[in-house]
């Protein structure tokens, strides 16, 4: 089979190798599509070399078909359409014992800490499988994992019907958060300085503003009757966005930190104090988020056709990373099954 391997900063190769042997409780998936995300790009840049053991097969946004069942696997059959919730926890740490297994203190994020989906046959624990409905597009289903991120973020924020929501950043996750929040009944605007990303979001039916061209605090105040937003999602990863996020929230509003920040950022704590704001972190997802994401993708709520900019063959995966790095794609999929 073919498999992509990360061997060092900005180096991805495609190699021929034998599939790994199936162990007890595992299934072998014939991988169809794999999405490349910002975390994969961090790996590609070499920023996560302290965590990733090379050579590494990465990739965790995927869809596929069960090809073989390992010993001890029940409830699944060859041919079932699946995606994978790529989290494996120990069940014994304080976080797990408190019911927060998805952020286990010793979490194995499959596709980063252990082998991922950029290979034609991928062995995973059966407990990580999430069933896809018959007839779903496997191409679209490769978006389930990032949609689950957005579902978790919106659910954690409490945003719902009638709420005014600001999303800072119109990258893939920002657009998905805006889409999921809108589907929950919220009124949403995305603040994005990049004209191409604003245009892409607007093409998906989302409202945007350009914070480099307008006073975003004044705009939000006018939009909300001088109250401020119920919920603000910081998805851009920019220091200026973090500093400005608290200025957009209402009294007792909520600011949700979604982007990964590799270093400490300034935060307006006086605003947090003055308006009694709630600051939340939102990381990964739980199974209910994955199941809801499957419903949203299968039901057509997620504009998959507009989100997926390009599909490339596994042999062209290196060029795919280069294109994503250059900002030439909203969402890029690798067709592994071809």
Backbone bond lengths (Angstrom), bond angles and torsions (degrees), N, CA, C in turn:
res aa  C-N    CA-C-N  psi(-1)  N-CA   C-N-CA  omega(-1)  CA-C   N-CA-C  phi
1 X - - - 1.472 - - 1.519 109.00 -
2 X 1.355 116.06 161.96 1.457 121.51 175.98 1.523 109.96 -95.05
3 X 1.335 116.39 143.65 1.459 122.13 177.46 1.519 108.80 -145.86
4 X 1.339 115.23 140.87 1.463 120.34 175.17 1.520 108.85 -88.35
5 X 1.330 116.20 140.90 1.459 120.60 -179.79 1.521 109.99 -129.83
6 X 1.327 115.15 128.96 1.462 121.22 170.57 1.525 106.76 -86.12
7 X 1.340 115.81 122.21 1.461 119.78 -176.28 1.528 113.37 -115.69
8 X 1.310 117.38 -3.21 1.463 121.96 -179.55 1.514 108.96 160.39
9 X 1.333 115.58 172.05 1.466 120.50 -173.82 1.521 112.14 -49.31
10 X 1.343 115.57 123.89 1.462 125.26 177.38 1.527 113.24 60.24
11 X 1.326 116.30 29.54 1.462 119.82 179.85 1.521 110.09 -130.56
12 X 1.329 115.23 112.79 1.467 123.01 175.59 1.519 107.26 -126.00
13 X 1.315 116.07 127.27 1.462 120.17 177.24 1.523 109.16 -121.85
14 X 1.333 116.57 158.07 1.466 122.05 176.47 1.520 107.48 -112.99
15 X 1.331 115.32 123.71 1.458 121.72 -174.07 1.525 110.18 -122.53
16 X 1.323 115.45 155.20 1.461 121.71 171.64 1.523 107.90 -93.81
17 X 1.350 116.50 131.12 1.460 118.96 177.20 1.525 109.79 -155.35
18 X 1.322 116.33 167.30 1.457 121.72 178.70 1.525 109.69 -81.04
19 X 1.345 117.85 143.87 1.465 119.58 174.31 1.525 110.73 -60.54
20 X 1.328 115.94 147.56 1.460 120.65 177.25 1.527 109.64 -67.35
21 X 1.316 116.89 150.66 1.459 121.33 178.55 1.523 109.80 -67.62
22 X 1.326 116.22 141.78 1.461 120.95 177.61 1.519 110.41 -75.50
23 X 1.334 116.01 134.86 1.456 121.71 176.41 1.528 110.43 -104.86
24 X 1.306 115.78 169.79 1.465 120.24 178.17 1.524 109.98 -54.69
25 X 1.334 115.22 134.01 1.456 120.27 175.54 1.512 114.75 80.99
26 X 1.322 118.33 4.53 1.458 121.58 -179.57 1.527 111.23 -104.19
27 X 1.334 114.69 158.62 1.464 121.63 169.47 1.528 108.08 -124.18
28 X 1.318 115.10 153.85 1.470 120.30 174.25 1.525 107.79 -103.71
29 X 1.328 115.29 124.92 1.457 121.28 -179.64 1.524 109.56 -105.06
30 X 1.339 115.82 131.75 1.459 120.53 166.27 1.524 106.40 -81.44
31 X 1.315 116.34 105.32 1.461 121.34 -172.91 1.523 109.55 -72.70
32 X 1.329 116.57 133.99 1.465 121.51 178.79 1.524 110.61 -97.21
33 X 1.331 116.78 -61.08 1.471 121.90 -177.39 1.524 109.82 -134.19
34 X 1.333 115.01 147.52 1.465 121.68 175.37 1.523 108.50 -131.75
35 X 1.323 116.78 129.30 1.455 121.23 174.50 1.519 110.80 -87.82
36 X 1.327 115.74 144.98 1.474 121.22 174.92 1.516 107.52 -103.14
37 X 1.326 115.81 129.54 1.465 120.42 -175.90 1.523 111.15 -120.48
38 X 1.329 115.16 -178.15 1.464 120.79 -179.26 1.509 113.12 -62.24
39 X 1.338 117.46 -34.84 1.463 120.13 177.93 1.520 110.41 -65.30
40 X 1.336 116.71 -42.51 1.469 119.90 176.81 1.529 110.54 -60.26
41 X 1.335 115.76 -36.75 1.457 120.12 179.07 1.526 110.81 -66.68
42 X 1.343 116.56 -37.37 1.475 119.85 175.21 1.531 109.96 -60.81
43 X 1.335 116.45 -42.25 1.470 119.94 176.98 1.524 110.24 -61.04
44 X 1.326 115.88 -47.35 1.463 122.23 -179.13 1.522 111.48 -57.90
45 X 1.321 117.03 -36.59 1.470 120.89 179.70 1.526 112.71 -73.69
46 X 1.337 116.88 -11.46 1.464 120.08 -177.34 1.508 113.12 89.27
47 X 1.334 117.46 5.87 1.458 121.16 -176.00 1.525 113.00 -72.06
48 X 1.339 116.88 -15.80 1.457 120.32 -176.48 1.525 111.81 -117.10
49 X 1.338 116.06 24.25 1.463 119.58 -177.14 1.525 113.35 -63.74
50 X 1.335 116.98 -23.44 1.461 119.43 177.48 1.527 111.08 -71.00
51 X 1.319 116.63 -18.13 1.469 121.76 -177.61 1.520 112.50 -107.59
52 X 1.323 116.91 -33.61 1.466 121.35 -174.53 1.524 109.93 -93.57
53 X 1.316 116.30 126.90 1.461 121.62 178.17 1.524 108.94 -89.22
54 X 1.325 116.99 121.60 1.463 121.11 -178.56 1.535 111.11 -94.84
55 X 1.345 116.70 149.05 1.465 127.24 -3.49 1.525 110.31 -71.99
56 X 1.333 116.27 144.59 1.461 121.22 -175.60 1.519 110.85 -128.36
57 X 1.327 115.70 134.80 1.452 121.35 168.92 1.519 106.76 -94.83
58 X 1.326 116.94 114.45 1.459 120.83 -175.42 1.534 110.03 -103.58
59 X 1.322 116.67 -169.72 1.460 121.59 179.17 1.517 111.81 105.55
60 X 1.340 116.41 125.97 1.471 119.81 -177.98 1.525 112.83 -139.56
61 X 1.326 118.99 -5.38 1.466 122.36 173.83 1.522 106.91 -98.24
62 X 1.325 117.65 112.79 1.470 116.63 -170.47 1.514 113.11 -156.97
63 X 1.317 113.85 169.62 1.459 123.30 170.45 1.516 107.60 -144.84
64 X 1.329 115.47 156.33 1.458 117.82 179.71 1.513 111.80 -177.77
65 X 1.343 114.57 -167.35 1.466 122.81 -175.64 1.525 108.67 -130.72
66 X 1.323 116.61 137.11 1.465 119.15 177.81 1.529 109.40 -66.23
67 X 1.344 114.69 126.67 1.464 120.52 -178.80 1.521 112.19 -103.91
68 X 1.351 116.72 -26.61 1.465 119.28 -176.55 1.524 108.52 -162.17
69 X 1.325 115.47 145.05 1.464 121.74 178.12 1.517 109.90 -104.98
70 X 1.307 116.74 134.84 1.448 120.99 175.04 1.519 111.24 -82.98
71 X 1.333 117.51 172.91 1.466 121.04 178.99 1.528 111.49 -59.12
72 X 1.330 116.32 139.06 1.450 121.00 173.93 1.517 115.12 82.50
73 X 1.325 118.75 9.33 1.468 121.25 -179.13 1.518 109.50 -96.11
74 X 1.337 116.29 123.92 1.455 122.16 177.56 1.528 109.56 -122.76
75 X 1.342 115.65 157.96 1.455 120.26 174.25 1.509 114.85 85.79
76 X 1.322 117.31 1.56 1.464 122.10 179.56 1.518 108.89 -131.51
77 X 1.333 115.62 156.95 1.465 120.41 -179.80 1.518 110.09 -138.10
78 X 1.317 115.55 151.62 1.462 120.00 173.73 1.533 108.58 -57.47
79 X 1.332 116.08 133.06 1.451 121.66 -178.81 1.515 113.89 100.60
80 X 1.336 118.35 -13.95 1.463 120.56 177.70 1.525 110.42 -62.23
81 X 1.330 115.93 138.37 1.463 121.64 176.17 1.525 108.66 -85.20
82 X 1.330 116.74 131.71 1.465 119.95 -173.54 1.527 111.26 -144.37
83 X 1.314 113.70 159.46 1.452 122.18 158.85 1.520 106.05 -125.36
84 X 1.331 116.22 178.74 1.462 120.88 -174.69 1.519 109.66 -128.39
85 X 1.332 116.14 130.61 1.459 121.04 168.80 1.525 105.42 -86.39
86 X 1.335 118.32 103.49 1.468 120.69 -163.59 1.537 114.42 -82.82
87 X 1.325 115.77 50.29 1.462 120.93 179.33 1.520 109.18 -123.53
88 X 1.317 116.24 130.54 1.460 121.30 176.52 1.524 107.68 -130.42
89 X 1.329 116.23 116.20 1.471 120.18 -174.22 1.519 110.51 -110.89
90 X 1.342 115.49 164.67 1.471 119.04 -175.32 1.523 113.24 -86.98
91 X 1.335 118.14 -20.84 1.458 121.07 178.51 1.507 115.13 75.68
92 X 1.332 117.91 1.71 1.465 120.56 -174.76 1.524 113.76 -121.60
93 X 1.336 118.45 -15.36 1.466 120.22 -176.42 1.526 110.13 -75.99
94 X 1.335 118.81 166.73 1.469 120.35 179.95 1.527 113.89 -56.75
95 X 1.341 117.75 -37.88 1.468 120.00 178.96 1.525 110.71 -63.56
96 X 1.320 116.94 -46.25 1.463 120.65 179.47 1.525 111.20 -62.75
97 X 1.326 117.34 -44.44 1.459 120.94 -178.12 1.522 111.46 -65.84
98 X 1.347 116.76 -22.40 1.468 121.05 176.65 1.526 112.04 -88.19
99 X 1.341 117.25 2.45 1.457 120.76 178.28 1.512 114.67 92.15
100 X 1.324 117.13 10.84 1.471 121.25 -177.89 1.525 110.58 -110.48
101 X 1.347 115.43 53.81 1.460 119.85 -175.52 1.515 112.88 -60.20
102 X 1.347 117.49 -30.64 1.464 120.16 -175.90 1.522 112.70 -65.49
103 X 1.339 116.65 -19.52 1.469 120.17 174.60 1.526 109.61 -121.69
104 X 1.324 113.91 42.84 1.465 122.72 174.21 1.530 109.88 -46.24
105 X 1.321 115.23 140.98 1.466 119.37 -179.45 1.525 112.39 -71.04
106 X 1.333 116.87 -12.70 1.471 121.81 175.92 1.528 110.04 -124.93
107 X 1.330 116.03 38.61 1.457 121.66 -172.65 1.527 112.39 -62.57
108 X 1.325 115.15 134.41 1.467 122.01 167.64 1.518 106.59 -96.10
109 X 1.330 116.50 105.41 1.464 120.04 174.17 1.517 106.21 -85.79
110 X 1.326 114.82 105.27 1.458 120.78 -173.83 1.532 109.08 -67.66
111 X 1.315 116.37 130.71 1.461 121.64 -175.00 1.504 112.13 102.89
112 X 1.341 116.01 -9.53 1.469 121.84 173.61 1.522 108.58 -126.43
113 X 1.339 115.51 -58.26 1.463 120.54 -178.80 1.524 112.54 -82.87
114 X 1.317 116.69 -18.81 1.463 122.32 177.78 1.527 107.43 -145.40
115 X 1.356 118.50 168.09 1.465 120.52 -170.44 1.525 113.72 -56.25
116 X 1.352 114.19 141.32 1.448 121.77 -175.47 1.517 113.88 -110.79
117 X 1.333 115.14 -160.85 1.459 122.57 -163.59 1.523 115.50 -90.89
118 X 1.322 119.73 -5.21 1.468 119.85 -178.32 1.536 110.86 -78.38
119 X 1.323 114.42 58.30 1.461 122.95 177.55 1.525 107.03 -154.39
120 X 1.308 116.11 152.02 1.465 119.31 -172.48 1.522 112.86 -68.06
121 X 1.326 117.45 -31.91 1.464 121.66 175.32 1.519 108.46 -128.20
122 X 1.328 115.20 127.45 1.468 121.53 -171.82 1.522 108.82 -128.46
123 X 1.335 116.77 124.07 1.455 121.69 177.62 1.523 109.70 -93.45
124 X 1.340 116.69 128.53 1.463 121.51 178.96 1.521 109.54 -138.09
125 X 1.340 118.14 155.95 1.461 119.76 173.20 1.527 110.22 -61.90
126 X 1.321 117.00 136.94 1.464 121.17 -178.02 1.527 110.93 -59.77
127 X 1.324 118.29 -27.87 1.472 121.16 -178.80 1.526 112.31 -67.39
128 X 1.330 118.24 -14.63 1.460 120.11 179.44 1.530 112.72 -90.62
129 X 1.323 117.82 -5.78 1.462 120.76 -176.58 1.530 111.31 -71.91
130 X 1.331 115.17 144.44 1.456 122.80 171.73 1.524 106.54 -127.24
131 X 1.332 115.43 125.40 1.459 120.25 -174.45 1.529 111.02 -73.70
132 X 1.330 116.09 139.62 1.458 122.59 172.93 1.520 109.27 -104.08
133 X 1.329 118.38 145.44 1.473 119.83 -179.73 1.527 111.68 -71.65
134 X 1.304 115.83 150.28 1.469 120.62 176.25 1.528 109.49 -57.48
135 X 1.313 115.27 140.03 1.456 120.29 176.26 1.513 114.61 87.96
136 X 1.329 118.04 -8.37 1.459 119.27 179.17 1.531 109.25 -68.24
137 X 1.320 116.52 147.24 1.459 120.98 175.23 1.530 109.42 -73.83
138 X 1.331 116.99 121.59 1.463 119.29 178.05 1.523 111.25 -64.96
139 X 1.318 116.18 -29.09 1.471 119.53 175.34 1.521 110.02 -61.36
140 X 1.336 117.28 -50.07 1.460 120.83 179.51 1.526 111.33 -67.12
141 X 1.331 116.73 -35.28 1.461 120.80 -176.11 1.524 112.87 -66.81
142 X 1.321 117.81 -16.58 1.463 119.97 174.88 1.523 111.34 -66.21
143 X 1.345 117.34 -11.75 1.459 122.08 178.00 1.522 112.98 -88.31
144 X 1.322 118.10 -5.19 1.473 119.86 -174.41 1.524 111.67 -58.26
145 X 1.318 117.83 -42.48 1.472 119.18 -177.50 1.525 112.51 -61.49
146 X 1.345 120.84 -51.71 1.464 118.32 177.11 1.527 113.40 -64.77
147 X 1.341 117.71 -30.77 1.464 119.18 174.98 1.527 109.60 -64.74
148 X 1.329 117.26 -38.77 1.470 120.69 177.71 1.524 111.16 -61.74
149 X 1.334 116.92 -36.61 1.472 120.52 174.26 1.527 109.57 -57.43
150 X 1.333 116.09 -48.75 1.465 120.78 -178.64 1.522 111.51 -64.81
151 X 1.328 117.20 -41.05 1.467 120.66 178.34 1.524 110.22 -60.26
152 X 1.328 116.32 -44.77 1.467 120.58 179.06 1.523 111.31 -62.23
153 X 1.326 116.46 -43.25 1.467 120.68 -179.33 1.528 110.72 -61.53
154 X 1.333 116.39 -46.47 1.464 120.32 -178.49 1.531 110.32 -67.92
155 X 1.319 116.86 -41.88 1.473 119.80 179.89 1.522 110.55 -63.81
156 X 1.322 116.87 -41.45 1.468 120.36 179.99 1.526 111.06 -65.83
157 X 1.313 117.54 -32.53 1.471 121.26 -178.52 1.518 112.87 -73.19
158 X 1.331 116.56 -25.10 1.455 120.80 -174.78 1.514 114.15 81.02
159 X 1.334 118.38 5.15 1.466 121.49 -179.17 1.520 110.43 -63.12
160 X 1.338 115.18 137.43 1.459 119.04 -179.46 1.508 111.58 -157.21
161 X 1.305 115.28 -157.57 1.470 122.35 -173.43 1.522 111.33 -55.17
162 X 1.333 115.59 128.91 1.456 122.40 176.18 1.511 115.47 85.61
163 X 1.316 118.47 -10.08 1.461 120.84 -179.29 1.522 111.06 -74.71
164 X 1.333 115.39 148.08 1.468 122.10 172.13 1.528 107.28 -97.54
165 X 1.316 116.02 123.68 1.463 122.34 -172.73 1.516 109.81 -125.00
166 X 1.332 116.11 133.21 1.463 122.35 172.78 1.522 108.33 -111.66
167 X 1.323 116.29 128.98 1.463 122.52 174.29 1.521 107.16 -111.45
168 X 1.321 117.13 121.22 1.468 121.67 179.50 1.525 108.31 -94.90
169 X 1.325 116.49 107.69 1.457 121.56 179.78 1.517 112.18 112.55
170 X 1.345 116.84 122.81 1.462 122.30 -177.71 1.512 112.16 -108.98
171 X 1.348 116.13 37.15 1.460 118.93 168.75 1.520 109.28 -75.38
172 X 1.334 118.10 -174.18 1.463 120.08 -176.91 1.528 113.91 -55.75
173 X 1.328 117.73 -45.01 1.461 119.54 -178.47 1.527 110.48 -70.11
174 X 1.321 118.41 -39.48 1.451 120.83 177.07 1.516 112.13 -60.21
175 X 1.330 116.40 -44.21 1.465 121.15 178.45 1.529 110.49 -64.34
176 X 1.328 117.02 -39.86 1.461 120.12 179.88 1.525 111.29 -68.72
177 X 1.329 117.96 -39.88 1.466 120.46 176.16 1.523 109.42 -60.59
178 X 1.329 117.14 -44.94 1.460 120.83 179.18 1.526 110.86 -61.36
179 X 1.324 117.31 -40.42 1.467 121.52 -179.72 1.525 111.04 -66.99
180 X 1.337 116.49 -44.79 1.472 120.55 -179.26 1.527 110.30 -67.10
181 X 1.338 117.77 -42.18 1.462 120.83 178.78 1.518 110.78 -63.35
182 X 1.328 117.08 -40.11 1.467 120.98 177.27 1.520 110.37 -62.84
183 X 1.333 116.81 -41.97 1.467 120.75 178.16 1.524 111.81 -64.84
184 X 1.345 116.74 -22.30 1.465 121.55 177.97 1.521 111.93 -85.97
185 X 1.339 117.19 -1.16 1.450 121.35 177.13 1.511 115.37 99.89
186 X 1.322 117.86 2.56 1.462 121.03 179.26 1.523 110.52 -79.82
187 X 1.328 115.18 157.85 1.462 122.17 172.47 1.522 106.36 -99.99
188 X 1.327 117.19 124.06 1.455 121.48 -165.84 1.522 111.68 -125.50
189 X 1.336 115.65 142.10 1.457 121.92 168.86 1.525 107.95 -132.20
190 X 1.337 116.35 142.08 1.464 122.00 177.16 1.521 108.98 -106.40
191 X 1.325 116.66 128.36 1.459 122.16 174.02 1.526 108.38 -95.80
192 X 1.329 117.13 118.55 1.470 121.92 -175.27 1.515 109.49 -148.07
193 X 1.334 116.41 129.80 1.463 119.96 -177.77 1.521 112.06 -85.47
194 X 1.331 118.76 -21.98 1.457 121.77 -177.23 1.524 110.33 -82.52
195 X 1.333 116.49 122.14 1.469 121.21 -175.59 1.525 112.19 -63.96
196 X 1.329 117.79 -37.53 1.462 120.33 -179.39 1.523 111.21 -65.76
197 X 1.313 116.49 -40.73 1.466 119.77 179.18 1.532 110.91 -70.17
198 X 1.318 116.37 -37.07 1.469 118.25 175.65 1.521 110.37 -61.55
199 X 1.330 116.08 -43.94 1.465 120.24 -179.46 1.529 110.74 -62.60
200 X 1.340 116.76 -40.90 1.467 120.32 179.46 1.522 110.83 -64.02
201 X 1.340 116.45 -42.79 1.466 120.28 179.22 1.522 110.74 -64.51
202 X 1.317 116.65 -42.40 1.467 120.34 179.78 1.524 111.16 -64.98
203 X 1.337 116.68 -33.42 1.462 120.40 177.68 1.525 111.43 -66.00
204 X 1.340 116.17 -21.71 1.463 121.22 176.28 1.525 111.77 -90.86
205 X 1.334 116.44 7.30 1.457 120.78 177.56 1.511 114.86 86.50
206 X 1.337 117.61 15.12 1.456 121.98 -178.02 1.528 110.88 -99.28
207 X 1.309 116.41 147.58 1.464 122.25 -179.66 1.523 109.10 -88.22
208 X 1.331 117.02 140.10 1.460 120.65 -178.97 1.531 110.57 -135.26
209 X 1.336 114.18 159.74 1.461 121.79 167.80 1.525 108.23 -133.86
210 X 1.313 115.70 157.07 1.462 122.52 177.74 1.522 108.55 -104.71
211 X 1.342 118.62 102.22 1.464 119.88 -176.98 1.521 114.37 -67.24
212 X 1.354 117.00 -12.21 1.462 118.67 175.16 1.526 111.11 -85.16
213 X 1.339 116.23 -11.91 1.461 119.95 -177.82 1.512 114.28 -112.43
214 X 1.344 116.80 -14.09 1.461 120.86 178.15 1.521 109.02 -134.23
215 X 1.326 116.59 159.58 1.464 121.70 171.94 1.522 106.57 -77.69
216 X 1.338 116.74 103.42 1.463 118.96 -171.96 1.526 112.30 -67.41
217 X 1.332 117.99 -30.94 1.464 119.92 177.15 1.524 109.97 -65.32
218 X 1.348 116.21 -46.37 1.471 120.03 178.51 1.523 110.49 -63.27
219 X 1.332 117.11 -39.67 1.467 120.51 -179.60 1.521 110.58 -63.15
220 X 1.347 116.77 -47.11 1.465 120.64 -179.37 1.530 110.68 -65.46
221 X 1.337 116.80 -38.92 1.461 119.06 178.29 1.528 111.32 -62.37
222 X 1.333 116.89 -42.21 1.456 119.56 178.02 1.532 110.74 -64.80
223 X 1.319 116.20 -41.72 1.471 122.81 -179.05 1.528 111.79 -62.94
224 X 1.341 116.17 -33.09 1.468 120.42 -173.37 1.526 112.78 -106.88
225 X 1.337 118.38 12.73 1.461 120.10 -178.28 1.504 112.63 66.44
226 X 1.337 115.90 37.35 1.468 124.20 178.50 1.531 113.23 69.82
227 X 1.337 116.82 16.06 1.460 119.34 -179.58 1.533 112.30 -89.17
228 X 1.333 116.84 -41.72 1.460 121.67 -170.24 1.519 109.57 102.25
229 X 1.319 115.97 164.56 1.463 121.87 -176.37 1.522 110.85 -75.57
230 X 1.334 115.52 144.97 1.459 119.97 174.31 1.524 111.31 -65.27
231 X 1.332 115.29 -42.64 1.467 120.90 -178.33 1.521 109.12 -137.66
232 X 1.330 115.55 137.25 1.467 122.71 174.49 1.526 107.77 -123.02
233 X 1.327 116.44 125.22 1.464 121.76 176.16 1.521 108.78 -103.67
234 X 1.330 117.52 123.75 1.464 120.97 175.51 1.520 107.50 -97.34
235 X 1.334 116.28 108.06 1.463 121.52 -173.95 1.523 111.49 -120.19
236 X 1.329 117.45 -3.18 1.465 120.54 -172.15 1.524 113.52 -81.23
237 X 1.325 116.78 -31.08 1.466 120.12 -175.92 1.505 114.05 81.55
238 X 1.333 118.21 6.44 1.463 122.34 -178.09 1.526 110.69 -92.70
239 X 1.330 115.68 139.78 1.463 120.21 -179.00 1.520 111.68 -59.90
240 X 1.324 117.13 -42.12 1.463 120.78 -178.95 1.527 111.24 -63.21
241 X 1.322 116.62 -34.01 1.465 120.57 179.68 1.521 110.84 -68.46
242 X 1.323 117.00 -40.25 1.469 120.66 177.74 1.521 109.84 -62.62
243 X 1.320 116.46 -45.22 1.458 120.62 -178.80 1.522 111.33 -63.14
244 X 1.348 116.38 -36.90 1.455 119.87 -176.87 1.516 114.86 -86.07
245 X 1.346 118.06 -14.19 1.462 120.84 -172.83 1.516 112.69 -61.93
246 X 1.335 117.80 -39.84 1.457 120.17 -176.67 1.527 111.31 -67.16
247 X 1.333 117.54 -25.62 1.457 121.38 179.40 1.515 113.71 -71.65
248 X 1.339 117.61 -9.79 1.461 121.78 -177.79 1.522 112.67 -99.14
249 X 1.341 117.49 -10.36 1.460 121.28 -172.14 1.524 111.92 -93.61
250 X 1.307 115.40 148.36 1.463 122.49 -179.47 1.533 110.51 -76.26
251 X 1.329 116.93 173.00 1.460 121.59 170.55 1.532 108.83 -56.95
252 X 1.311 115.97 127.73 1.459 123.92 -175.08 1.525 112.43 57.60
253 X 1.328 115.86 30.32 1.457 120.62 172.52 1.522 110.68 -80.11
254 X 1.324 114.94 178.73 1.459 121.76 -175.00 1.522 110.17 -124.91
255 X 1.327 116.60 133.36 1.459 122.98 172.55 1.521 107.47 -113.55
256 X 1.336 115.95 123.40 1.458 121.53 -177.65 1.522 108.91 -108.63
257 X 1.315 116.08 123.21 1.460 121.79 179.84 1.522 108.73 -94.24
258 X 1.327 115.46 110.68 1.464 122.39 -175.47 1.529 111.47 -106.53
259 X 1.325 117.09 -41.29 1.471 121.23 -177.09 1.522 110.69 -65.12
260 X 1.326 115.29 152.24 1.459 121.46 175.21 1.527 108.37 -88.95
261 X 1.318 116.08 123.79 1.466 121.50 178.91 1.524 108.42 -110.61
262 X 1.308 115.61 122.01 1.463 119.92 -175.46 1.520 112.83 -80.77
263 X 1.329 116.98 -8.17 1.465 120.48 178.66 1.518 109.41 -146.39
264 X 1.340 118.28 160.61 1.468 120.90 -179.60 1.532 111.21 -59.33
265 X 1.341 115.55 145.83 1.463 122.06 -179.86 1.528 110.08 -121.65
266 X 1.329 117.67 147.11 1.473 120.17 172.65 1.526 110.45 -65.16
267 X 1.326 116.31 141.72 1.462 122.43 179.07 1.529 108.43 -136.14
268 X 1.322 116.76 136.18 1.466 121.30 -178.89 1.528 109.06 -77.98
269 X 1.332 116.17 86.33 1.457 120.42 -177.03 1.520 112.26 -71.71
270 X 1.335 117.64 -24.91 1.463 118.46 176.90 1.517 109.89 -63.76
271 X 1.336 117.43 -40.13 1.464 121.48 178.14 1.529 110.46 -65.08
272 X 1.339 115.92 -38.85 1.462 120.02 177.35 1.526 109.95 -60.03
273 X 1.338 115.58 -46.01 1.465 121.43 178.56 1.527 111.55 -65.63
274 X 1.330 116.97 -47.46 1.459 122.17 -171.37 1.526 112.19 -65.48
275 X 1.325 115.91 -37.23 1.467 119.94 -178.19 1.533 113.03 -104.66
276 X 1.313 117.05 7.35 1.469 121.52 -178.86 1.532 111.12 50.64
277 X 1.327 114.85 51.86 1.464 120.49 -178.35 1.526 111.12 -76.89
278 X 1.302 114.64 154.95 1.462 122.30 171.47 1.520 108.27 -105.75
279 X 1.332 116.54 126.93 1.467 121.94 176.46 1.526 107.58 -107.84
280 X 1.340 115.98 123.75 1.465 121.43 -178.03 1.524 110.76 -120.14
281 X 1.313 116.01 142.43 1.458 121.36 165.23 1.516 108.42 -95.41
282 X 1.323 116.94 146.87 1.463 121.09 177.95 1.522 108.02 -136.74
283 X 1.325 115.57 118.49 1.465 120.29 -173.95 1.530 109.59 -133.46
284 X 1.261 116.66 136.53 1.465 126.58 178.92 1.539 112.46 47.48
285 X 1.345 118.78 -129.88 1.465 121.25 -166.84 1.516 109.10 -169.02
286 X 1.338 113.88 168.70 1.454 122.58 172.28 1.528 108.36 -118.91
287 X 1.330 116.64 170.68 1.466 119.04 -174.87 1.526 111.95 -59.93
288 X 1.314 118.03 -37.60 1.467 118.76 179.06 1.530 111.26 -61.93
289 X 1.322 117.33 -30.97 1.465 120.49 177.05 1.523 110.48 -68.33
290 X 1.339 116.54 -40.19 1.459 120.05 178.21 1.522 110.96 -64.43
291 X 1.329 115.97 -43.14 1.464 119.35 -178.40 1.527 111.04 -65.29
292 X 1.321 117.18 -38.92 1.463 120.40 176.03 1.533 110.33 -66.62
293 X 1.322 116.90 -38.12 1.466 120.56 178.70 1.522 110.96 -62.47
294 X 1.325 117.06 -40.48 1.469 120.49 177.03 1.528 109.74 -59.20
295 X 1.334 117.17 -43.50 1.466 120.98 178.90 1.532 111.05 -61.28
296 X 1.327 117.17 -43.34 1.459 120.83 -177.06 1.530 111.61 -67.58
297 X 1.333 116.50 -38.83 1.467 119.91 179.03 1.524 110.21 -71.22
298 X 1.326 116.42 -49.18 1.464 120.40 -177.12 1.527 111.52 -64.78
299 X 1.340 116.67 -31.34 1.452 120.54 -178.02 1.513 114.69 -84.97
300 X 1.331 117.67 -2.91 1.458 121.30 176.91 1.517 115.09 84.34
301 X 1.346 117.82 6.46 1.471 119.65 177.37 1.526 111.30 -65.58
302 X 1.324 116.70 -35.14 1.461 122.07 179.60 1.528 108.82 -84.73
303 X 1.329 118.48 123.68 1.480 121.17 -178.63 1.522 111.71 -76.44
304 X 1.329 115.74 68.44 1.467 121.03 -172.83 1.524 112.37 -57.20
305 X 1.334 115.96 -41.28 1.461 119.37 -177.34 1.515 113.32 -61.36
306 X 1.339 116.59 -31.11 1.462 120.18 179.80 1.522 112.09 -89.17
307 X 1.324 116.64 -25.23 1.468 119.94 178.31 1.517 112.01 -74.93
308 X 1.332 116.43 -39.73 1.469 120.45 -176.15 1.526 108.95 -81.25
309 X 1.321 115.29 107.72 1.459 120.88 -177.08 1.524 112.17 -78.03
310 X 1.328 114.88 -38.20 1.473 118.25 -172.56 1.522 109.77 -156.10
311 X 1.331 116.11 149.76 1.459 122.62 172.90 1.522 107.51 -123.01
312 X 1.333 117.01 128.88 1.465 121.29 -179.10 1.526 109.01 -122.61
313 X 1.316 116.40 157.16 1.462 121.60 176.39 1.527 109.57 -75.86
314 X 1.329 115.76 157.54 1.467 120.69 179.82 1.524 111.31 -56.65
315 X 1.330 117.07 -35.91 1.469 119.78 179.86 1.519 111.99 -62.50
316 X 1.344 117.88 -22.76 1.462 121.25 -179.33 1.512 113.91 -101.70
317 X 1.329 117.20 22.03 1.459 120.19 -173.68 1.533 112.59 -63.64
318 X 1.328 118.18 -33.33 1.468 119.94 179.64 1.518 110.91 -63.47
319 X 1.324 116.22 -42.83 1.463 119.95 177.40 1.521 111.32 -65.48
320 X 1.335 116.30 -31.26 1.459 120.46 178.26 1.527 110.84 -63.95
321 X 1.321 117.12 -42.77 1.460 120.54 177.36 1.528 110.97 -63.64
322 X 1.310 116.37 -39.23 1.469 120.07 178.46 1.527 111.02 -63.96
323 X 1.331 116.81 -40.55 1.462 120.78 179.55 1.527 111.12 -65.38
324 X 1.326 116.04 -41.74 1.462 119.89 179.22 1.519 110.60 -66.36
325 X 1.315 116.34 -40.50 1.464 121.50 178.30 1.525 110.94 -61.09
326 X 1.332 116.84 -35.11 1.464 121.78 -177.96 1.524 112.49 -83.24
327 X 1.340 117.53 1.08 1.450 120.81 179.03 1.511 113.84 74.42
328 X 1.336 116.48 27.08 1.469 120.59 -176.03 1.524 113.41 -93.28
329 X 1.342 117.20 7.00 1.463 119.13 -178.00 1.519 109.91 -149.88
330 X 1.346 116.45 143.29 1.450 121.47 170.32 1.533 108.61 -76.89
331 X 1.336 115.86 -55.62 1.457 121.36 176.17 1.508 108.76 -138.53
332 X 1.317 115.95 130.21 1.455 121.86 -176.09 1.519 109.65 -119.75
333 X 1.331 116.48 129.75 1.464 121.49 178.96 1.514 110.20 -111.19
334 X 1.340 114.30 147.70 1.454 121.41 172.84 1.537 107.30 -107.22
335 X 1.331 116.24 122.50 1.463 120.61 177.38 1.517 108.19 -85.03
336 X 1.314 115.12 98.04 1.468 121.80 -173.57 1.527 110.29 -80.14
337 X 1.316 117.20 -37.44 1.460 120.73 -176.37 1.498 114.39 -65.00
338 X 1.342 117.60 -22.00 1.461 120.23 178.27 1.513 110.51 -71.71
